[in-house]
């Protein structure tokens, strides 16, 4: 039977646990957890990770310094697809496998995306807030039929969003460096280059990994290409947005509304973009459903056990992949 310690840090698991974690004990591993329900910082990782052979990681930053101190670490398994929080170059140099559970969170994030689009275009949070204050105040919304949804990133999540949006009668324009044939066959969907997607879309939704250089994908120049009065949804990565440019576009009325579920820093604090009256901000809940969490945890646990028990020929999973 295998032996060794495995660090577990995802907030949903340290706070509430999951039956799949019992697989570690069954396989002979000892579980180590950080403060329940809290994302560990670098100092905590430097304290907890050394001596561990495996690491079931959340979205906390994992630096080169942390990895270099974890001399026994052989594999990191994310309970999701995103690995941009991990120093992949350092992991590769130290021969630490980085594993992902592709597609596990896709439906949860896709359904939230559609919910945010509807909430924006029908002003649902505004209406709810005003009515609870005793004010009968309404804002005219728009209907989605025959409107154009622009998808930036057409991986697992983007494809589900496209299917749901076309079912609502929307036309969908999608940008992705690697087109997917099955998506291209959906009635109402068409691939286009990024600039065309931004120019044609009434609603733009981001489903792409962060850029390798950390620069925002939607900067001031690209936001200026968007339709006046368009809506913007980001359920992917906080790094994709130039927050200052987005805020300026909201203030100028160029963007009619923004919805955000991913941030550069979590929690974001008193961020002006988060606090803006035309922004709907939710605390990274896209994958926080019973079904998505369960799929992700089961996949991450199995990935980690397999990696530790069969290290030869492991695909390190360090590519960004699709979402």
C-alpha positions in Angstrom: 0.0 0.0 0.0 1.2 3.5 -0.8 2.2 5.9 1.9 2.8 9.6 2.2 0.9 12.9 2.9 -1.5 14.7 0.5 -2.3 18.4 1.1 -5.9 19.4 0.4 -6.7 23.1 0.0 -9.9 23.8 -2.1 -12.2 25.8 0.2 -15.3 23.7 -0.6 -13.4 20.6 0.6 -11.7 21.9 3.7 -15.0 23.4 4.9 -17.4 20.6 4.0 -15.4 17.5 2.9 -16.5 15.1 0.3 -16.9 11.3 0.2 -14.4 10.9 -2.6 -11.6 12.0 -0.2 -11.9 8.7 1.6 -10.1 7.2 -1.4 -6.8 8.7 -0.2 -7.1 6.9 3.1 -8.0 3.7 1.4 -5.0 4.0 -0.8 -2.7 4.5 2.2 -2.2 8.3 2.2 -2.6 10.7 5.1 -4.6 13.9 4.5 -3.3 17.3 5.5 -5.7 20.3 5.3 -5.3 24.1 5.7 -7.6 26.3 7.7 -11.2 25.1 6.9 -13.0 27.3 4.3 -10.0 29.6 3.8 -7.7 30.0 0.8 -4.1 29.4 2.0 -1.5 32.1 1.3 2.2 31.4 0.4 3.3 31.3 4.0 0.8 28.6 4.8 1.7 26.6 1.8 5.4 26.8 2.8 4.4 25.4 6.1 2.1 22.7 5.0 3.3 21.4 1.6 6.9 20.3 2.4 6.8 16.6 3.2 3.7 16.0 1.0 3.9 13.7 -2.0 0.6 14.9 -3.5 -1.4 18.1 -3.5 -5.1 18.5 -4.3 -5.0 22.2 -5.1 -7.6 25.0 -5.3 -7.2 28.4 -7.0 -4.6 29.7 -4.6 -1.3 30.9 -6.2 1.4 28.3 -6.1 4.8 29.9 -6.6 8.2 28.6 -7.6 9.3 29.3 -4.0 6.6 27.0 -2.7 7.4 24.3 -5.2 11.1 24.4 -4.6 10.5 23.9 -0.9 8.2 20.9 -1.5 11.0 18.5 -2.3 8.9 15.3 -1.9 6.0 16.6 -4.0 5.4 14.5 -7.1 2.0 15.6 -8.4 -0.5 18.4 -8.2 -4.1 17.7 -9.0 -6.6 20.6 -9.6 -10.3 20.0 -8.9 -11.0 21.8 -12.1 -9.4 22.8 -15.4 -7.6 26.0 -14.6 -3.9 25.8 -13.8 -2.8 29.4 -14.4 -2.5 29.8 -10.6 0.4 27.3 -10.6 4.0 28.2 -11.7 4.0 25.6 -14.5 7.5 26.3 -15.6 8.8 25.6 -12.1 6.6 22.5 -11.9 8.0 21.2 -15.1 11.6 21.8 -14.1 11.1 20.1 -10.8 9.3 17.2 -12.5 6.1 17.7 -10.6 3.1 16.5 -12.7 0.2 19.0 -12.9 -3.2 17.4 -13.6 -6.6 18.8 -14.5 -10.2 17.5 -14.6 -11.4 18.8 -18.0 -15.0 19.5 -18.4 -16.1 18.7 -14.8 -17.3 22.2 -14.1 -18.5 23.0 -17.6 -22.3 22.8 -17.1 -22.3 24.7 -13.8 -20.3 27.6 -15.3 -22.4 27.5 -18.5 -25.7 27.7 -16.7 -24.4 30.5 -14.5 -23.4 32.4 -17.7 -26.9 32.2 -19.1 -28.3 33.2 -15.7 -26.0 36.3 -15.6 -27.0 37.2 -19.2 -30.7 37.1 -18.3 -30.1 39.0 -15.1 -28.2 41.8 -16.9 -30.6 42.3 -19.8 -33.7 42.2 -17.6 -32.1 44.2 -14.7 -33.1 41.6 -12.2 -30.7 42.6 -9.3 -31.6 46.2 -9.7 -35.4 45.5 -9.7 -35.1 43.2 -6.6 -33.0 45.7 -4.7 -35.3 48.6 -5.4 -38.5 46.7 -4.6 -37.1 45.6 -1.2 -36.4 49.3 -0.5 -40.0 50.0 -1.1 -39.5 51.6 -4.5 -41.5 50.7 -7.6 -38.8 51.5 -10.1 -38.3 49.7 -13.4 -35.8 49.6 -16.2 -36.7 48.5 -19.7 -35.0 45.3 -20.7 -34.3 43.5 -24.0 -35.2 40.1 -25.3 -32.5 37.7 -26.4 -34.2 36.3 -29.5 -32.3 37.3 -32.6 -29.6 39.0 -30.5 -26.0 38.0 -31.0 -23.9 36.3 -28.4 -20.1 36.6 -28.9 -18.1 33.8 -27.3 -14.4 34.2 -26.7 -13.3 30.7 -26.1 -15.3 27.7 -27.4 -14.1 24.8 -25.2 -16.2 22.7 -23.0 -18.0 25.6 -21.3 -18.3 27.8 -24.5 -19.9 24.9 -26.4 -22.5 24.4 -23.7 -23.2 28.2 -23.6 -23.6 28.2 -27.4 -26.2 25.4 -27.3 -28.2 27.1 -24.5 -28.0 30.5 -26.2 -29.2 29.1 -29.6 -32.1 27.4 -27.8 -33.1 30.9 -26.6 -33.1 32.0 -30.2 -29.8 33.9 -30.1 -27.3 34.0 -32.9 -23.8 33.0 -31.7 -20.4 34.1 -33.0 -17.5 32.3 -31.5 -13.7 32.8 -31.5 -11.3 30.0 -30.6 -7.8 29.3 -31.9 -8.8 25.6 -32.3 -12.3 25.4 -33.9 -14.5 22.4 -32.9 -16.4 20.8 -35.8 -19.4 19.7 -33.7 -19.9 23.3 -32.5 -19.7 24.6 -36.1 -22.7 22.4 -37.0 -25.1 24.0 -34.5 -27.7 26.1 -36.3 -27.2 29.7 -35.5 -23.5 29.4 -34.7 -20.6 30.6 -36.8 -16.9 31.0 -36.0 -15.3 34.4 -36.6 -12.1 36.2 -35.7 -11.9 38.0 -32.3 -12.4 41.5 -33.7 -15.5 40.4 -35.6 -17.0 38.7 -32.6 -16.5 41.8 -30.5 -18.0 44.1 -33.2 -21.1 42.0 -33.9 -22.1 40.8 -30.4 -24.8 42.3 -28.3 -23.5 40.2 -25.4 -19.8 39.1 -25.1 -19.0 36.2 -22.8 -15.4 35.1 -21.9 -14.5 31.5 -21.6 -10.8 31.5 -22.3 -7.6 30.9 -20.2 -5.5 33.8 -19.1 -2.9 35.0 -21.5 0.6 33.6 -20.8 2.0 37.1 -20.4 -0.7 38.1 -17.9 -1.9 41.0 -20.1 -5.7 41.5 -20.4 -7.4 40.0 -23.4 -10.0 42.8 -23.4 -8.0 46.0 -23.2 -9.1 49.5 -24.0 -8.6 49.1 -27.7 -10.7 45.9 -27.9 -13.5 47.2 -25.7 -13.7 50.2 -28.1 -14.5 47.7 -30.8 -17.6 46.4 -29.0 -21.1 47.6 -29.9 -22.3 50.6 -27.9 -24.6 49.3 -25.3 -23.3 45.8 -25.3 -23.1 43.6 -22.2 -20.0 41.8 -21.0 -19.8 38.5 -19.0 -16.6 37.1 -17.4 -16.9 33.8 -15.7 -13.4 32.7 -16.8 -10.4 34.5 -15.4 -10.0 37.9 -13.8 -6.8 38.5 -15.7 -8.8 38.7 -19.0 -10.2 42.1 -18.2 -8.5 45.5 -18.1 -10.6 46.6 -15.1 -9.9 50.3 -15.6 -11.0 50.2 -19.2 -14.1 48.3 -18.4 -15.0 50.7 -15.6 -14.5 53.7 -18.0 -16.7 52.0 -20.6 -19.5 51.5 -18.0 -19.3 55.1 -16.8 -19.4 56.4 -20.4 -22.4 54.2 -21.2 -20.5 52.3 -23.9 -21.1 49.1 -21.9 -24.7 48.6 -20.7 -23.7 46.2 -18.0 -21.1 43.8 -16.8 -21.3 40.5 -14.9 -18.3 39.0 -13.1 -17.6 35.7 -11.4 -13.7 35.6 -11.5 -11.3 38.1 -10.1 -7.6 38.8 -10.1 -7.7 38.8 -6.3 -10.3 36.8 -4.3 -12.1 38.3 -2.5 -11.8 41.5 -4.5 -12.5 43.9 -1.7 -13.8 47.4 -2.4 -13.1 47.1 -6.1 -14.8 50.0 -8.0 -15.8 47.7 -10.9 -17.4 45.3 -8.5 -19.3 48.1 -6.7 -20.5 49.8 -9.8 -24.3 50.0 -10.1 -24.2 48.4 -13.6 -22.1 45.4 -12.5 -23.5 42.1 -11.2 -20.7 40.5 -9.1 -20.9 37.0 -7.6 -18.2 35.2 -5.5 -16.8 32.7 -8.0 -19.8 30.4 -7.9 -19.8 29.1 -11.5 -18.5 25.7 -10.5 -20.0 25.8 -7.1 -22.9 23.4 -7.6 -23.4 20.0 -6.1 -22.9 18.2 -9.4 -19.8 20.2 -10.6 -18.0 19.9 -7.3 -18.7 16.2 -7.1 -17.4 15.6 -10.7 -14.4 17.7 -10.1 -13.4 16.2 -6.7 -13.9 12.6 -7.9 -11.8 13.3 -11.0 -9.1 15.2 -9.1 -8.8 12.5 -6.5 -8.5 9.7 -9.0 -6.0 11.7 -11.1 -3.8 12.2 -8.1 -3.9 8.6 -7.0 -3.1 7.3 -10.5 -0.3 9.8 -10.8 1.3 8.8 -7.6 0.9 5.1 -8.2 2.0 5.2 -11.9 4.4 8.0 -12.4 5.9 6.8 -15.6 4.4 8.1 -18.8 2.1 10.6 -17.0 0.9 13.5 -19.1 1.8 16.5 -17.0 -1.3 18.3 -18.1 0.5 21.7 -18.1 -1.0 23.0 -21.3 -3.8 25.5 -20.8 -6.3 23.5 -22.8 -9.8 24.7 -23.2 -12.4 25.6 -20.7 
